[in-house]
């Protein structure tokens, strides 16, 4: 079974072929929040992609959210995206 973050990396690499891709699990920063769920991740994506850089920031974020639609429902509580 592929670890969750590795699954995300595979999807993002396949779809956007980034020059650089970093995934950061920031869940530990949110453990004291009232809505914290240990079964869901607070994820930060840092992605360097020519394809995403060419389009408006909002559209790039929409593409990533669409790609990760299932994960957003099941395993991701919060998603931060940094496009370079």
N, CA and C atoms as an extended XYZ file, in Angstrom:
252
Properties=species:S:1:pos:R:3:atomname:S:1:resname:S:1:resid:I:1 pbc="F F F"
N         0.842       -1.188        0.000 N   UNK     1
C         0.000        0.000        0.000 CA  UNK     1
C         0.888        1.252        0.000 C   UNK     1
N         0.556        2.199       -0.853 N   UNK     2
C         1.350        3.425       -0.977 CA  UNK     2
C         0.938        4.405        0.125 C   UNK     2
N         1.908        4.981        0.837 N   UNK     3
C         1.567        5.982        1.849 CA  UNK     3
C         0.811        7.163        1.228 C   UNK     3
N        -0.045        7.777        2.031 N   UNK     4
C        -0.931        8.834        1.555 CA  UNK     4
C        -0.198        9.967        0.835 C   UNK     4
N         0.848       10.515        1.427 N   UNK     5
C         1.555       11.627        0.798 CA  UNK     5
C         2.209       11.206       -0.515 C   UNK     5
N         2.636        9.982       -0.590 N   UNK     6
C         3.224        9.480       -1.836 CA  UNK     6
C         2.160        9.385       -2.936 C   UNK     6
N         0.950        8.993       -2.561 N   UNK     7
C        -0.157        8.956       -3.521 CA  UNK     7
C        -0.407       10.351       -4.096 C   UNK     7
N        -0.385       11.347       -3.233 N   UNK     8
C        -0.600       12.737       -3.657 CA  UNK     8
C         0.517       13.160       -4.619 C   UNK     8
N         1.751       12.837       -4.266 N   UNK     9
C         2.897       13.181       -5.121 CA  UNK     9
C         2.751       12.552       -6.511 C   UNK     9
N         2.361       11.315       -6.548 N   UNK    10
C         2.201       10.610       -7.820 CA  UNK    10
C         1.150       11.311       -8.681 C   UNK    10
N         0.023       11.651       -8.082 N   UNK    11
C        -1.046       12.324       -8.828 CA  UNK    11
C        -0.580       13.677       -9.365 C   UNK    11
N         0.050       14.469       -8.505 N   UNK    12
C         0.501       15.795       -8.916 CA  UNK    12
C         1.586       15.711       -9.989 C   UNK    12
N         2.517       14.795       -9.835 N   UNK    13
C         3.573       14.611      -10.841 CA  UNK    13
C         2.990       14.189      -12.186 C   UNK    13
N         2.051       13.270      -12.152 N   UNK    14
C         1.443       12.769      -13.385 CA  UNK    14
C         0.667       13.870      -14.106 C   UNK    14
N        -0.062       14.676      -13.348 N   UNK    15
C        -0.932       15.692      -13.950 CA  UNK    15
C        -0.185       16.945      -14.396 C   UNK    15
N         0.803       17.399      -13.589 N   UNK    16
C         1.427       18.694      -13.840 CA  UNK    16
C         2.912       18.641      -14.196 C   UNK    16
N         3.525       17.478      -14.061 N   UNK    17
C         4.940       17.317      -14.376 CA  UNK    17
C         5.782       18.481      -13.828 C   UNK    17
N         5.737       18.702      -12.523 N   UNK    18
C         6.433       19.857      -11.954 CA  UNK    18
C         7.947       19.705      -11.951 C   UNK    18
N         8.627       20.846      -11.974 N   UNK    19
C        10.088       20.856      -11.842 CA  UNK    19
C        10.472       20.539      -10.408 C   UNK    19
N         9.618       20.972       -9.486 N   UNK    20
C         9.864       20.765       -8.063 CA  UNK    20
C         8.527       20.562       -7.371 C   UNK    20
N         8.498       19.634       -6.414 N   UNK    21
C         7.274       19.349       -5.676 CA  UNK    21
C         7.641       18.981       -4.241 C   UNK    21
N         7.071       19.730       -3.309 N   UNK    22
C         7.296       19.460       -1.890 CA  UNK    22
C         5.935       19.372       -1.213 C   UNK    22
N         5.735       18.324       -0.433 N   UNK    23
C         4.531       18.174        0.375 CA  UNK    23
C         4.923       18.251        1.838 C   UNK    23
N         4.202       19.066        2.585 N   UNK    24
C         4.492       19.243        4.000 CA  UNK    24
C         3.228       18.929        4.801 C   UNK    24
N         3.335       18.012        5.732 N   UNK    25
C         2.213       17.693        6.616 CA  UNK    25
C         2.300       18.622        7.827 C   UNK    25
N         1.416       19.607        7.869 N   UNK    26
C         1.393       20.574        8.967 CA  UNK    26
C         0.337       20.248       10.015 C   UNK    26
N        -0.107       19.033       10.063 N   UNK    27
C        -1.163       18.643       10.998 CA  UNK    27
C        -0.782       18.922       12.444 C   UNK    27
N         0.460       18.729       12.782 N   UNK    28
C         0.909       18.923       14.160 CA  UNK    28
C         0.695       20.363       14.636 C   UNK    28
N         0.612       21.305       13.716 N   UNK    29
C         0.402       22.710       14.079 CA  UNK    29
C        -1.041       22.996       14.497 C   UNK    29
N        -1.936       22.041       14.237 N   UNK    30
C        -3.366       22.277       14.431 CA  UNK    30
C        -3.997       21.355       15.471 C   UNK    30
N        -3.201       20.626       16.226 N   UNK    31
C        -3.743       19.628       17.157 CA  UNK    31
C        -4.624       20.235       18.238 C   UNK    31
N        -4.425       21.487       18.581 N   UNK    32
C        -5.228       22.114       19.638 CA  UNK    32
C        -6.489       22.804       19.108 C   UNK    32
N        -6.668       22.801       17.791 N   UNK    33
C        -7.872       23.411       17.213 CA  UNK    33
C        -9.098       22.567       17.541 C   UNK    33
N       -10.200       23.245       17.763 N   UNK    34
C       -11.444       22.564       18.111 CA  UNK    34
C       -11.867       21.554       17.045 C   UNK    34
N       -11.680       21.901       15.787 N   UNK    35
C       -12.111       21.021       14.694 CA  UNK    35
C       -11.043       20.013       14.266 C   UNK    35
N        -9.954       19.893       15.029 N   UNK    36
C        -8.881       18.976       14.650 CA  UNK    36
C        -9.386       17.541       14.598 C   UNK    36
N        -9.030       16.853       13.512 N   UNK    37
C        -9.378       15.460       13.333 CA  UNK    37
C        -8.080       14.711       13.038 C   UNK    37
N        -7.650       13.812       13.917 N   UNK    38
C        -6.379       13.103       13.696 CA  UNK    38
C        -6.362       12.217       12.452 C   UNK    38
N        -7.532       11.971       11.881 N   UNK    39
C        -7.616       11.151       10.672 CA  UNK    39
C        -7.512       11.968        9.392 C   UNK    39
N        -7.418       13.296        9.531 N   UNK    40
C        -7.306       14.174        8.363 CA  UNK    40
C        -6.045       15.022        8.473 C   UNK    40
N        -5.526       15.400        7.318 N   UNK    41
C        -4.241       16.078        7.214 CA  UNK    41
C        -4.411       17.557        6.899 C   UNK    41
N        -3.518       18.360        7.476 N   UNK    42
C        -3.351       19.755        7.072 CA  UNK    42
C        -2.128       19.755        6.170 C   UNK    42
N        -2.347       19.872        4.880 N   UNK    43
C        -1.295       19.666        3.899 CA  UNK    43
C        -0.904       20.966        3.207 C   UNK    43
N         0.393       21.146        3.019 N   UNK    44
C         0.911       22.270        2.236 CA  UNK    44
C         1.610       21.689        1.013 C   UNK    44
N         1.245       22.221       -0.152 N   UNK    45
C         1.867       21.807       -1.408 CA  UNK    45
C         2.670       22.986       -1.938 C   UNK    45
N         3.938       22.751       -2.192 N   UNK    46
C         4.795       23.740       -2.850 CA  UNK    46
C         5.152       23.118       -4.194 C   UNK    46
N         4.688       23.768       -5.258 N   UNK    47
C         4.848       23.173       -6.577 CA  UNK    47
C         5.391       24.204       -7.568 C   UNK    47
N         6.414       23.788       -8.282 N   UNK    48
C         6.985       24.623       -9.344 CA  UNK    48
C         6.599       23.969      -10.661 C   UNK    48
N         5.651       24.616      -11.342 N   UNK    49
C         5.101       24.034      -12.563 CA  UNK    49
C         4.883       25.125      -13.604 C   UNK    49
N         5.457       24.929      -14.790 N   UNK    50
C         5.246       25.884      -15.883 CA  UNK    50
C         3.771       25.953      -16.254 C   UNK    50
N         3.115       24.812      -16.274 N   UNK    51
C         1.696       24.758      -16.642 CA  UNK    51
C         0.843       25.588      -15.680 C   UNK    51
N         1.072       25.429      -14.399 N   UNK    52
C         0.279       26.156      -13.405 CA  UNK    52
C         0.663       27.629      -13.338 C   UNK    52
N         1.914       27.929      -13.594 N   UNK    53
C         2.391       29.312      -13.543 CA  UNK    53
C         1.794       30.154      -14.670 C   UNK    53
N         1.468       29.521      -15.794 N   UNK    54
C         0.932       30.223      -16.961 CA  UNK    54
C        -0.498       30.711      -16.752 C   UNK    54
N        -1.226       30.088      -15.839 N   UNK    55
C        -2.634       30.429      -15.659 CA  UNK    55
C        -2.830       31.230      -14.371 C   UNK    55
N        -4.014       31.823      -14.235 N   UNK    56
C        -4.332       32.606      -13.043 CA  UNK    56
C        -4.247       31.720      -11.794 C   UNK    56
N        -3.856       32.335      -10.693 N   UNK    57
C        -3.678       31.611       -9.438 CA  UNK    57
C        -4.942       30.840       -9.043 C   UNK    57
N        -6.092       31.486       -9.150 N   UNK    58
C        -7.344       30.832       -8.776 CA  UNK    58
C        -7.607       29.599       -9.639 C   UNK    58
N        -7.354       29.706      -10.932 N   UNK    59
C        -7.549       28.564      -11.828 CA  UNK    59
C        -6.580       27.433      -11.506 C   UNK    59
N        -5.352       27.778      -11.176 N   UNK    60
C        -4.357       26.759      -10.810 CA  UNK    60
C        -4.798       26.029       -9.546 C   UNK    60
N        -5.288       26.775       -8.568 N   UNK    61
C        -5.767       26.159       -7.325 CA  UNK    61
C        -6.962       25.252       -7.608 C   UNK    61
N        -7.868       25.700       -8.472 N   UNK    62
C        -9.032       24.883       -8.830 CA  UNK    62
C        -8.602       23.563       -9.467 C   UNK    62
N        -7.588       23.612      -10.322 N   UNK    63
C        -7.095       22.378      -10.965 CA  UNK    63
C        -6.567       21.392       -9.923 C   UNK    63
N        -5.829       21.911       -8.955 N   UNK    64
C        -5.279       21.044       -7.912 CA  UNK    64
C        -6.399       20.485       -7.040 C   UNK    64
N        -7.347       21.337       -6.644 N   UNK    65
C        -8.473       20.860       -5.835 CA  UNK    65
C        -9.287       19.807       -6.587 C   UNK    65
N        -9.488       20.008       -7.881 N   UNK    66
C       -10.239       19.031       -8.679 CA  UNK    66
C        -9.501       17.698       -8.721 C   UNK    66
N        -8.192       17.755       -8.907 N   UNK    67
C        -7.383       16.544       -8.948 CA  UNK    67
C        -7.440       15.785       -7.615 C   UNK    67
N        -7.501       16.526       -6.529 N   UNK    68
C        -7.481       15.918       -5.190 CA  UNK    68
C        -8.870       15.879       -4.546 C   UNK    68
N        -9.902       15.901       -5.360 N   UNK    69
C       -11.282       15.950       -4.873 CA  UNK    69
C       -11.586       14.837       -3.859 C   UNK    69
N       -11.245       13.629       -4.202 N   UNK    70
C       -11.519       12.498       -3.307 CA  UNK    70
C       -10.743       12.627       -1.994 C   UNK    70
N        -9.475       12.983       -2.104 N   UNK    71
C        -8.642       13.132       -0.908 CA  UNK    71
C        -9.154       14.252       -0.004 C   UNK    71
N        -9.688       15.310       -0.622 N   UNK    72
C       -10.232       16.427        0.161 CA  UNK    72
C       -11.447       15.964        0.969 C   UNK    72
N       -12.223       15.077        0.427 N   UNK    73
C       -13.399       14.570        1.144 CA  UNK    73
C       -13.018       13.612        2.260 C   UNK    73
N       -12.004       12.799        1.992 N   UNK    74
C       -11.694       11.700        2.894 CA  UNK    74
C       -10.516       11.926        3.849 C   UNK    74
N        -9.447       12.603        3.369 N   UNK    75
C        -8.209       12.596        4.156 CA  UNK    75
C        -7.557       13.958        4.380 C   UNK    75
N        -8.015       14.995        3.690 N   UNK    76
C        -7.390       16.313        3.840 CA  UNK    76
C        -8.393       17.272        4.452 C   UNK    76
N        -8.021       17.857        5.584 N   UNK    77
C        -8.876       18.840        6.237 CA  UNK    77
C        -8.603       20.247        5.693 C   UNK    77
N        -7.326       20.558        5.503 N   UNK    78
C        -6.938       21.874        5.010 CA  UNK    78
C        -5.803       21.719        3.992 C   UNK    78
N        -5.868       22.562        2.958 N   UNK    79
C        -4.862       22.487        1.896 CA  UNK    79
C        -4.331       23.879        1.590 C   UNK    79
N        -3.034       24.036        1.737 N   UNK    80
C        -2.355       25.289        1.402 CA  UNK    80
C        -1.532       25.011        0.144 C   UNK    80
N        -1.618       25.917       -0.824 N   UNK    81
C        -0.935       25.710       -2.098 CA  UNK    81
C        -0.044       26.907       -2.390 C   UNK    81
N         1.204       26.622       -2.684 N   UNK    82
C         2.164       27.660       -3.086 CA  UNK    82
C         2.680       27.273       -4.470 C   UNK    82
N         2.414       28.138       -5.449 N   UNK    83
C         2.837       27.860       -6.817 CA  UNK    83
C         4.007       28.768       -7.155 C   UNK    83
N         5.073       28.145       -7.645 N   UNK    84
C         6.279       28.898       -8.003 CA  UNK    84
C         6.522       28.821       -9.486 C   UNK    84
